[in-house]
Amino acid sequence: MAVPKRRKSKSKSSMRWAHEAIDVPNLRPCPNCGAYGLPHRVCPSCMQYKGKQVRLKKAVVTEA
């Protein structure tokens, strides 16, 4: 099994972890309803994609 010859420095370890920061999600407004959501996905509030109705919203059933 391969074993590293020398210990990796703190600088090299930090360089390896530099790209792992958490970014702010890229949200964009829906052209139909204006709600914010991820690009290239169905709008979570109106269920439309590219101006077409893709899915129907689930109805909430309340028992009285």
C-alpha positions in Angstrom: 0.0 0.0 0.0 1.3 3.5 -0.9 2.3 5.7 2.0 3.1 9.4 1.8 6.8 10.1 2.2 6.4 13.4 3.9 3.7 15.1 6.0 1.4 17.5 4.1 1.8 21.1 5.4 -1.0 23.2 6.8 -0.8 25.4 3.7 -1.3 22.5 1.3 -4.2 21.2 3.4 -5.9 24.6 3.5 -5.5 24.8 -0.3 -7.3 21.5 -0.7 -10.2 22.7 1.5 -10.4 26.1 -0.1 -13.2 25.1 -2.6 -15.4 23.5 0.0 -17.0 26.7 1.3 -20.8 26.8 1.4 -22.2 29.3 -1.2 -25.5 31.2 -1.3 -28.0 29.3 -3.5 -28.5 30.9 -6.9 -32.2 31.8 -6.7 -34.2 33.5 -9.5 -37.7 34.8 -9.6 -40.4 32.8 -11.4 -41.7 34.6 -14.5 -45.2 33.5 -13.7 -45.8 34.1 -10.0 -42.6 35.8 -8.8 -41.6 33.3 -6.2 -37.9 32.5 -5.9 -36.6 29.1 -6.8 -33.6 27.3 -8.3 -33.0 27.8 -12.0 -33.9 25.1 -14.6 -36.4 23.5 -12.2 -40.2 23.5 -11.7 -41.4 26.5 -9.6 -42.3 25.2 -6.1 -45.3 27.5 -5.7 -47.1 27.5 -9.1 -45.6 24.2 -10.6 -44.8 25.7 -13.9 -41.7 25.4 -16.1 -41.0 27.5 -19.1 -44.6 28.8 -19.1 -46.2 25.4 -19.1 -48.1 23.7 -16.3 -45.9 20.6 -15.4 -47.6 19.3 -12.3 -50.7 20.0 -10.3 -50.3 21.3 -6.7 -51.2 18.8 -4.0 -54.4 19.6 -2.3 -54.3 19.8 1.5 -57.1 17.8 3.0 -58.4 19.0 6.4 -60.8 16.8 8.3 -63.5 18.6 10.2 
